[in-house]
Amino acid sequence: MRNIRFFQSIQAKLIIIYLLMIMIAMQLIAVYFTQTLEASLKRDFIDNMNSTAMLLAQYAENYLVENQSQDAVKGSGSEREPKRTYADLNQVVNSLFASMQAEIQVIDANGLVVTTSLETNKSVIGSKNTQTEVTRALQGIKENQRTFTDAGGVRKLVIAKPVGSGTKYIGAVYIVSSMEDVYITLNRINRFFITGTLIALAMTAVLGVMLSATITNPIKALTKQAGRVAEGRFDEKVLIMGQDELGQLGQAFNFMMERLQEALTLNEEEKEKLASILANMNDGLIASDDNGRVILINRRAKQLLKVNEDTTFGMPLAELLGITPDIARQLEASEDHTTLLQYSHEEEDPLSVRVTYTTLHSKGRGAAGTIAVLQDVTGQEKLEQSRREFVANVSHELRTPLTTIKSYLEALEDGALEDPQLAGKFVGVAHNETERMIRLVNDLLQLSRLDSRRVTIAKDKTDVTEMLEEVADRFSFQLEQRRIAIDVEVEPGVRSILLDRDRIDQVLDNLVSNAIKYTPEGGHIVIHGGCPDEARLEVSVQDDGIGIPRKDLSRIFERFYRVDKARSRSMGGTGLGLSIAREIVKAHGGSIQLESELGQGTKVTFTLPYHHEEAVL
């Protein structure tokens, strides 16, 4: 799992939250405290300056009164010196208020400065102070103050108080005091506050790391374990660090992990079972999603369609089956959902495949996909076709002699019976047709017994040479009539074999009879016996007759199949001889095959196995 950066973690977020809360709280406290402290210091400073101005006004009143009275006396011609001069007042002001960082001026009723506390500002004595506050104070207005910032950036307070009482005001006291000490004090307190805030934030950060770890460590453990579970690892459990909510969450997670492991194990088992069933089922299965794209195909379906799994995924289902989308939609919409498809592959017989469509439905989504089941019904179709052909052939084979017999009997009824020569001929034809039907029925019964395994194979030790020579002797009369030569060839070392002599004689009689039928006069037939290996006896009947076309070779052992139907029937054949021969040879555990070229002749070969006890002899 990719590591989470620290500043993206919950621990960092918790620490940041703590710090922000502390910072906000400290800022609110700082703003309130600073504003309150500033207002208090300003108020105390202003009150102190007002008190000083009031005190100075009371003290300077006597000096102003006495000097203004002396000025009046001088105007009347008296030259008596006043006891309290402005020089005395200036000295008192300098001595008493020198410690104050302020300029103090005493102004008479005419607005003239009579004294100042600044030695450097003695030049203003005797000049008129035109400040608004002074003018207001000389008018008897007591509340005259303002703050300003001088050119040097120093914040100052201006206060002017009237001197006198009642309705007569004889002067004013004018004070300009610097407020820098107040702001220096505020700045010092703010620095202390900021320092305390930073220390608090640092301690909060340390404590936040320690305390948040108690919350984030269990969460990290849960996250790490969740990553292991996502990767399929269930071997570890979450360590429970307490009984709080996180501890309960860890216990619930461990329980959930156990149940999830059980569910996944069960799901894997079911998945393996389903995969095994799908892989080994005899029917092909193809699944598609809701867009009709193939998402699953089993081994049997790939065999039937001759496709590669890698190329089928994502292919439209209809395209894979070789049908049009319209036909696919009709199958999904119809009640039957089944169709029969034909597939032809190179060098293989055509396949008949029954396709059954099943639409999968999902709750709330409708159609969620399609399942197509493919069943190979080639054998069933061939069996059904053989059954239909068998019924048709039997019906045809029986109808022809029955029709002949009926027509000849009707002819006898109509008067042919009165003609002995003609009647005998008609009766002979009816007799031959009856014999033909009897042979057909007997052959059918024999095939039925062979198919149902109800024929008992009674094996006896048989000399192969003797058996083959007797076959040639049985057909000697027919061979002489058609002037066909026959040779019996038995290789040296051919041993006696256990077999049902009557059944094998029937096979040999059928093969030799067919060879005689389809070999022209003056032809040649060879009966050969040999052992290609110690475990098998091989017997062949070869002629140089008319042969069989290549297109008919694959069907020559089918029941009622004739290459030349008219000629075969005229020769008395039922079309079941080779089928019976094949079943008899198979009942002995052997095999039979036919080789032929049109106009070159035919060779039929069958092999019979030697049993273990025969090989020992």
Buried (B, 14 or more C-beta within 10 A) or exposed (E): EEEEEEEEBBBBEBBEEBBEEBBEEBEEEBEEBBEEBBEEBBEEBBEEBBEBBBBBBEBBBEBBBBBBEBEEEEEEEEEEEBEBBBEBBBEBBBEBBEEBEBBBBBBBBEBBBBBBBBEEEEEBBEEEBEBEBBBBBBEBBBEBBEEEEEEEEEEBBBBBBBBBEEEEBBBBBBBBBBBBEBBEBBEEBBEEBEEEBEEBBEEBBEEBBEBBEEBBBBBBBBEEBBEBBEEEEBEEBBEBEEEEEBBEBBBEBBEEBEEEBEEBEEEEEEEEEEEEEBEEBEBBBBBBBBEBBBBBBBBBBBEBBEBEEEEBEEBBBBBBBEBEEEBBEBBBEEEEBEBEBEBEEEEEEEBBBBBBBEBEEEEEEEEEBBBBBBBBBBEEBEEEEBEEBBEEBBEEBBEBBEEBBEEBBEBBEEEBBEEEEBBEEBBEBBEBBBEBBEBBBEBBEBBEBBEEEEBEBEBEEBBBBEBBBBBBEBBEEEBEEEEBEBEBEBEEEBBBBBBBBEBBBBBBBBBBBBBBBBBEEEBBBBBBBBBEEEEBBBBBBBBBBBBBEEEBBEEBBBBBBBBEEEEBBEEEBBBBBBBBBBBBBEBBEBBBBBBBEBEBBBBBBBBBBBBEEBEEE
